[in-house]
Amino acid sequence: MLWFRNLQIYRLAADHALAAELINAELAKRPFVPCGSMDMDAHGWIAPAKFAADDFAFARQNAALVCLKSEEKVLPAAVIKDELDYRVEQIESAESRKCGRKEQRELKDRIVEELTPRAFTRSRVSRALIDLENGLVMVDAGSAANAEFLLSTLRETLGSLPTRLIDTEISPAAAMTDWLTNETPDAFSLGQYAELKAPGDDGAIARFKRQVMDCDEVRQHLSVGKIATQLSLAFGERLTFTLTEAMEIKSLAMLDVLADELKDMDAETQDDLFESQFALLIGELRGFIPVLLDALGGEVMR
């Protein structure tokens, strides 16, 4: 199913000159090509929809979905070490001398070179939604590092990609702490997961799972100065998610109302279903993100 599980959100510069046609044309120049026999890794762009093989940027409603495929060779360190130990032992036994560090490094490089063509490969696909209408880039990634890899590759492919992290008037940590202490904004309700942390690099951390947040135990941690660094929330009756202090959206999921809408979609083919799911994804994110930013005091525009 076409759905984003995590969101790393970036703001496009107001004067960007991006258009779906331009993105598609540039991505098509750098398609994914699997690793060659001596390559340790490879990455490139693939078409998000199988039925639209030429659309490297699947564009609808002034938004474009892009997919980056990465592949890397896997050479277990233990395998390299065992082979190196064997060769060092053979040399020292046959020549009655000690194998020095420089020679061992050269042997290791030779072993890696010999094993690379036979190494296993593993691949992954990363996706991003470029909302040209609202000037946002939303990467489906569980970590900032993975999102930045996609963005840097996209930036390199397009020549430039003027983006910045979203900044709000109220920090997510301050807002989440306030919502636990007082009440949530009207559009949101508390879930049953929270992470509370005392200030400082070595501050104590308390995690609550499957816990009603309106309880004495949570209030006690807040009363001694802990702040919320992660908090699960529901957006109306449509979405659940976990917000982090770094403005990350994790574990984004549909509630029953939205899931039922997906089931009721009148799609005769898998192609039609993809189109419908894409429209649903765009619509939900366009409804959700602005309300969340408003709840955080609004976006700080630079």
N, C-alpha and C positions, 0 to 999 in steps of 0.2 A: 504494500500500500504506500502511496505517495503521501508521506507525513513527516514533518521534522520533529525529532525527539528532543533536540537541544537547540538553543539559539545563542549565537554570539552576534551582537547587533552593532552595526557601524553606520555612521551618517555620511552620505555622499555630499561632497561640496556643492553648494548651491549653483555654482557656475559650471558644473560638469557638462561635458558635451557628449555623454553616452547616449546611444540609441540601440535598440535591440538588434537592428540590422548590422550595425557596426560591430557589436559584440560577437554576433554569430560569424561574421566574416573573418574576424581576427582569430577566434578560437579554432575555426576550421583550418587555419594555417599550422596549427600545432596539435594535431590529433594524437591520441595515445598510441604508442608503438611499444610492444612488449620488450623486455630486456633481451639484448643480444647475448650470445654465449659468454662473453667476457664482461658484460655490464652487471654491476651490483644493484642498480636501481633504475627505474624509468617512471616518468609520469607525463600525462597529457590529457587532453579533453575528449570526452565521449558524448554522444547524443543522449540526453536524459530520457527520451522516449524511443522505444524500438521502432515504432511505426513512422517516426520522423527522423530517419537516419542522417539526413543532411542538416538537421537543426541542432547545431551544437549549443545554441541558446534557444531553449524552448520558450517562445514568447507568446503571452496572452495578457490582455488587460493592462498593457503598459508595464509588464513585469517579465523578467527573464529568469528561467531556471537553468543553471549550469552545473556540470558534473566533472570533477577531476578524478581521474583514475591513477592510482599509484601502484607500482609493483617493485618488490625488492627481493633480492636473493637472500636466503637464510643459510648461513654457515655457523652451526653451533660452535661456541668457543671450546667446548669440551672435545669435539672432534678434532679441531685444529691442534689443541694442546696434546692430545694422545698421539697424533701423527708426528708432531714436533719432538715429543719425548722419545718416540721410537727412532727417529732419524738421528737425534743427538746421541742416543745410546749406541747406534750402529757405528757412527763416526768415531766416538771415543773408544769403542771396543776394537775397531779395525785399525785405528791409527795410534792407539795408546797415548792419547793427548786429550786435554780439556777443550771442549767446544766453547769458545768465548761468546760474550753477549752480542757483539756485532754479527758474528757468524750465525747465531741463533735467530737474530732479527731477519737476516737475509733468507734463512731457511723458512721462517714463518711466512714471509712475503711470497716465496716460491710455492709453498703449500696452498696458500689462499688462491694464488693464480691457477694452480692445477685443479683445485676443487671447485672453483667458481662455475665452470660449465656444467657441473653435475649437481649444483646446489638446488634445493627446493626453492620455489618462489611463492610469495604470498602477496595478495593484492587487496586494496580497499578503494572504495569510491566515496568521495566527499562532495557534498552538494551545497549550493548557495542560491538564494533567491534575491535577485536584484530588483527591488521595487523602484522603478524609474519614476513612477507617479508621485511617490512620497519621499524619494531620496534616501532610501535605506538599503543596506546590504545585510542580509540575514544568513549566517552560515550555520548549517546543521553540524555542529561540532561540540564535543563534550569538554574540550579544553581550548584555551586561547591559543596555545601553540599550534594545534591542528588547524584552527581557523586562520591564523596568520600565514601558515604554509599555503593554504588555498589562495588567500588574498595576495600574497607575494607572487605566486605563480600567475594569477589573473593580472596583476599589475605589470608583470614582465611581458605577458602576452599582449595586453592592450597598449603597452607603451606608457600608460599612466593610469592611476586609479586613485583619485583624491578622496580618501576616506579618513575618518577619525572615530574613536570610540565615543559612544553616547555618554554625555555628562548631564546630570540632573541637578536641580537646585537643592534637593534633599538627597543625601547619600542613601543607597539601599539599606545599609546597616542601621542608620538613624531611623529611617522610615519603618523598617521591620520591627525594631525595638519599640517604637511608639505604637505600632499596631498591636503588639503583644501586651503592652502596658495599658492601652486605652481601647481603641476599636479600629477596625479596618475601614478603609473607604467603602462607600456603598456598593461598588461594583465587585468587591472581593470578599471572600470569607476565609477564615483560617483552616488549614489542613491539620494533619496530625504528625508533622515532622518539623523539627527545628534544631538548629545548632546554635548554642550560645557560648560566647567566648569572653573571657576576662581580658582587659586591655593589656598590651605588651606582647612581645614575641613569644614569651614563654607562658602566656596566660592560660589558665585552666579552661578546658572545653567540656561542655555538657551537651549531650545529644539526646533528643527525645524522639522515639519512633512509636507509631500507633498510640499516640498520647493526645488527649484533649488538651489544648493549649491554655484554656481558661482554668488553671488549677494552681494550688498553693505552691507546688514544687517549682513550677516555671516562674511564678512571681517572686519566689525567694531568690532564685538565681539572678533575676533582673534587679532586685533590690540591693544586691551587693556589687552592682556595677557591670555585670556581664551585658554584652550587646549581641544582637542577633546577626549571625553571619550567613545563615541559610534559613529559609522558611518556606514551607509548602502552603500553597494558596489555591483557591478555586476562583475562576473568573465566571461569575454568574452561574449558569447551569450548563456551560459549554466546555470549559477547559479546566484542567488542573495542571499545576506546575510548581517548581521550586525556584525561588529567587535567591541569588547569592549576593554577597557584599560587593562582588566585582561586576554586578549588573549582568550576570549570566542567567539564562533561563534553562533549567534542566528538567528532565522527566516530563516534558510537555505531552499531555494526553487528552483524549476526548472524553467528555462525560456522556452519559446515555443519550441525551437529547441530540447531541451532534453525531454520535455514532449511529443513531437511528436515521438521521438525515442521510448519512452516507449509505446505509443499507437500502434506503428508499430511492436512491438515484436511478433514474431510468436510463441505464446504459446497456445497450444490446451487445457491445463488443468490449474487449479489453482496452481498445484504443479509446472508445467513448468513456470508459471508466477512468482512464488516466486523465482525460480532459476534465471530467467532472471533479476528480479529486484535486487537480491543480487549481481549479476555480474555487473549490472549498478552502484549500490551504491559503490562497491569496486573501479571500474574503475574511477568514478568521484572523489572520495575522494583522490585516488592516484594521480590524475592529478591536483587537486586543492590545497591540503595542501602544497606540496613542493614549488609551485609557490608563495603561500602566505608567506611562511617562507623566501623565497628569497627576497620578497618585503620588508620584515622587517629586511633586512641586513644579513640574514642567522641565523641558530640556533647556540647558544652557547653550545658547547659540553663540558661535564664535565667528 
